[in-house]
Amino acid sequence: MGISSVGVVGLGYIGLPTAAILAANGVSVTGIDVNPQTVDAVNRGEVPFVEPDLATYVGGSVATGKLRAVASPEPADCFIVAVPTPFQDGHEPDLSYVKAAAQAVAPQLRGGELIILESTSPPGTTQKLADWILEARPDLSLDGTDGRPVFHAAHCPERVLPGRVMVELVTNDRIVGGLTHEAAERARDLYRTFCHGEILLTDAKTAEMAKLVENSFRDVNIAFANELSVISDRLGIDVWELVRLANHHPRVNILQPGPGVGGHCIAVDPWFIVDAAPEDARLIRTAREVNDAKPGWVLDQVRAAVAGTEAPVIAALGLAFKPDIDDLRESPARRIVAELADEYPDAEILVVEPHVDQLPKELANRRNVVLGTIDDAAARADVIALLVGHSAFAQVSAGSIVDAGRVLSFVGPVAASPA
Ligand SMILES: NC(=O)c1ccc[n+]([C@@H]2O[C@H](COP(=O)([O-])OP(=O)(O)OC[C@H]3O[C@@H](n4cnc5c(N)ncnc54)[C@H](O)[C@@H]3O)[C@@H](O)[C@H]2O)c1
């Protein structure tokens, strides 16, 4: 049976682009979200967050009637689940959103449907999702036991880069893992409607692990660079020069150190591996700990630089979790600024973040934190902490705007954006 209708559960950064691209390729799509504002925005053809080109896809698909948003699932040939999978206080995965999605979809199944989990998930979650559906619908099965109607389940992790989502949905290779081979083949046929990359089939657990491993690979390598920066500082070595020289070896490629690791993927996903195999995931856990400790080391450097200065003006350059974006989620710079504000009530913490026009909530209501410009920082700051390598900070990094002696760079040399 071909798939002509799809329900996408969760219309966020991943679900809405997926819904829109399927609709633009002729599939009838119902987007389902528990947030009524999101449902209303999508039905007006609007996108509730920033992602280049997405508004054109959503507006066009809503206008042709191929995409509409609703509050709860309706019958469809396939459901794609793209709800959040955060971790809890002790870093254990929180699968409550996936469970809620499974329980919402279950009553709509008639037999023959494909359920695809796109949320980044610990190994075994696709099986759990199927089990939650079976709990609600014991009249169905995964394999036709006792002649009960079948449903299929697969995992297809997402590896798109925010800011390039509409391009990478089409061009990236994808991994599709089924609870059965038939489920994987059905999912492949659906993704083939818009994906021009290679589609690689495997089992569901391997597909779940592949996504986690991709982000852990990045995390472990960044931890190596971050540890080198701390060691180099102790030994009086310039880590940026060290990395540059070592990378001339034909088989060495050390990443750049930074003030920590942020965002909602690299800083989160490795914990799912640690949770799944706590005894064995020693390197992966240590990398997380090394990266999580880096903002504390940055704070120590700033403390040392302002020691003895009365009511210092401390400029923090950058709040985003990586260069040249406006995404502040889980950003180490944000944590550093909040701690400085707590620790130095008489200081002025001058935040320069050219990609936002207001401070995030937890900083906005603090008397000693203000949003300013590079010129303010150059004119008034006692110490300037360069926390994000935005290309807008290239001149500061090069020492040509302010006296380089006042600048503590935690991101290394910053390149200006190409004109
Ligand atoms: N954002 C990324 O760049 C990215 C990249 C790869 C993977 N992922 C993974 O994709 C998944 C989704 O992430 P996101 O960034 O799109 O999240 P998001 O927070 O942007 O969107 C999730 C949406 O799901 C909705 N929702 C929550 N529970 C629901 C339910 N029971 N029924 C219907 N809607 C529900 C929320 O209202 C929200 O609109 C996560 O597992 C994430 O780790 C995200």
PDBQT file of the ligand as one rigid body, heavy atoms in Angstrom, charges set to zero:
ROOT
HETATM    1  N1  LIG A 501      16.149  20.969  16.283  1.00  0.00    +0.000 N 
HETATM    2  C1  LIG A 501      17.124  20.272  15.724  1.00  0.00    +0.000 C 
HETATM    3  O1  LIG A 501      18.037  20.830  15.105  1.00  0.00    +0.000 OA
HETATM    4  C2  LIG A 501      17.145  18.766  15.822  1.00  0.00    +0.000 A 
HETATM    5  C3  LIG A 501      18.056  18.058  15.014  1.00  0.00    +0.000 A 
HETATM    6  C4  LIG A 501      18.041  16.666  15.062  1.00  0.00    +0.000 A 
HETATM    7  C5  LIG A 501      17.149  16.011  15.917  1.00  0.00    +0.000 A 
HETATM    8  N2  LIG A 501      16.294  16.721  16.700  1.00  0.00    +0.000 N 
HETATM    9  C6  LIG A 501      15.369  15.969  17.560  1.00  0.00    +0.000 C 
HETATM   10  O2  LIG A 501      14.047  16.091  17.039  1.00  0.00    +0.000 OA
HETATM   11  C7  LIG A 501      13.095  16.036  18.115  1.00  0.00    +0.000 C 
HETATM   12  C8  LIG A 501      12.215  17.273  18.047  1.00  0.00    +0.000 C 
HETATM   13  O3  LIG A 501      13.053  18.402  18.235  1.00  0.00    +0.000 OA
HETATM   14  P1  LIG A 501      12.593  19.879  17.831  1.00  0.00    +0.000 P 
HETATM   15  O4  LIG A 501      13.817  20.723  17.872  1.00  0.00    +0.000 OA
HETATM   16  O5  LIG A 501      11.739  19.843  16.603  1.00  0.00    +0.000 OA
HETATM   17  O6  LIG A 501      11.649  20.218  19.097  1.00  0.00    +0.000 OA
HETATM   18  P2  LIG A 501      10.697  21.491  19.266  1.00  0.00    +0.000 P 
HETATM   19  O7  LIG A 501      10.633  21.749  20.717  1.00  0.00    +0.000 OA
HETATM   20  O8  LIG A 501      11.080  22.562  18.317  1.00  0.00    +0.000 OA
HETATM   21  O9  LIG A 501       9.276  20.938  18.755  1.00  0.00    +0.000 OA
HETATM   22  C9  LIG A 501       8.563  19.935  19.368  1.00  0.00    +0.000 C 
HETATM   23  C10 LIG A 501       7.078  20.195  19.147  1.00  0.00    +0.000 C 
HETATM   24  O10 LIG A 501       6.354  19.074  19.652  1.00  0.00    +0.000 OA
HETATM   25  C11 LIG A 501       5.154  19.560  20.260  1.00  0.00    +0.000 C 
HETATM   26  N3  LIG A 501       4.656  18.513  21.144  1.00  0.00    +0.000 N 
HETATM   27  C12 LIG A 501       5.131  18.111  22.349  1.00  0.00    +0.000 A 
HETATM   28  N4  LIG A 501       4.416  17.049  22.789  1.00  0.00    +0.000 NA
HETATM   29  C13 LIG A 501       3.485  16.759  21.845  1.00  0.00    +0.000 A 
HETATM   30  C14 LIG A 501       2.466  15.769  21.718  1.00  0.00    +0.000 A 
HETATM   31  N5  LIG A 501       2.268  14.850  22.656  1.00  0.00    +0.000 N 
HETATM   32  N6  LIG A 501       1.677  15.798  20.613  1.00  0.00    +0.000 NA
HETATM   33  C15 LIG A 501       1.882  16.745  19.648  1.00  0.00    +0.000 A 
HETATM   34  N7  LIG A 501       2.830  17.700  19.721  1.00  0.00    +0.000 NA
HETATM   35  C16 LIG A 501       3.632  17.699  20.796  1.00  0.00    +0.000 A 
HETATM   36  C17 LIG A 501       5.594  20.846  20.938  1.00  0.00    +0.000 C 
HETATM   37  O11 LIG A 501       4.494  21.694  21.194  1.00  0.00    +0.000 OA
HETATM   38  C18 LIG A 501       6.560  21.426  19.882  1.00  0.00    +0.000 C 
HETATM   39  O12 LIG A 501       5.881  22.264  18.948  1.00  0.00    +0.000 OA
HETATM   40  C19 LIG A 501      13.927  15.934  19.398  1.00  0.00    +0.000 C 
HETATM   41  O13 LIG A 501      14.049  14.577  19.738  1.00  0.00    +0.000 OA
HETATM   42  C20 LIG A 501      15.283  16.496  18.970  1.00  0.00    +0.000 C 
HETATM   43  O14 LIG A 501      16.327  15.979  19.781  1.00  0.00    +0.000 OA
HETATM   44  C21 LIG A 501      16.272  18.088  16.655  1.00  0.00    +0.000 A 
ENDROOT
TORSDOF 0
